[in-house]
Amino acid sequence: MKDLLLRSKYSILFLILFIILLYVILEKAVVPFVMDVADSGLFYENEAEEEQLGSIRNERTDFALMHCKNSIKEEGMLPDNADFLDSKYDAWALGNRTYIVRSGVRVLDAEKGQVDRKFACKIRLVENDPSDFKNWSILGIDFHPEGEDE
């Protein structure tokens, strides 16, 4: 009986020492390591430049519209007689050189005559020169369904 009581006292002592050891390892090794990794920037994507988010219209969005139109033409989404409405476009900067460009296109339909359709294009500038087609990445193109108002 006395032996059992002695073992339980040492067990409690070892448990307390083990908890203290775990706390010291946590405070002196684990937490500083995690804080160094968090401060290192390993999990952050550095933006190439600061740009105002939201509605925007500048030279870069003009090039974005041009590249969206070229992509639509190359993919054959519209007939050859389609006329893009270049002066009527809206663009939004999403950050990290990514833009959404919305514009319209006029298409001749055999049944309806001239039909205006809206399209939106999500595009990203991946290199510095916006005039070069290879520096852009088309992330998606979507057409507004015919016959629906905005």
Secondary structure, DSSP 4 states (H G I P E B T S, - for coil): -HHHHHHHHHHHHHHHHHHHHHHHHIIIIIHHHHHHHHHTTTT-PPPSS----EE--SHHHHHHHHHHHHHHHHHT-S-TT-EEEEEEEEEEEEETTEEEEEEEEEEEETTTEEEEEEEEEEEEE-SS-TTSGGGEEEEEEEEPPTT---
